[in-house]
Amino acid sequence: MGQHFDQEEISPLLKLIGNGEIIDYSEIILENSRVLVKSGPLQGLENIIKKVDKRKNRAKIILNFIGTEKVIDVGIKVISKTN
C-alpha cells in the first residue's frame, strides 16, 4: 500500500526544488534578527528558516514530512546585512 502525502507537507518541498532535483540558492537580507528572502526558492517561506550561517552561506530549514520534522541544510547568498 502506498504512502499518502498531505498537500500541506509536500507543497513547500515542491516549491523548493522547482523543476529540478536540486534546491537553488536563495538571496537573503539579514535585518536585525529577521531574515528576508529577496529571491530564490525560499521566497515566501521565511517562516521555515531556523538558522543562518553567514560565514558558510548556509541556512537550516525545517520541513514537516510524513509527520516528522526534518532539518535540511540549504545554500544561501547573503546580499545585505543590517544591525
Secondary structure, DSSP 8 states (H G I E B T S, - for coil): ------HHHHHHHHHHHTTSSS---EEEEEETTEEEEEESTTTT-GGGEEEEETTTTEEEEEEEETTEEEEEEEEEEEEEEE-
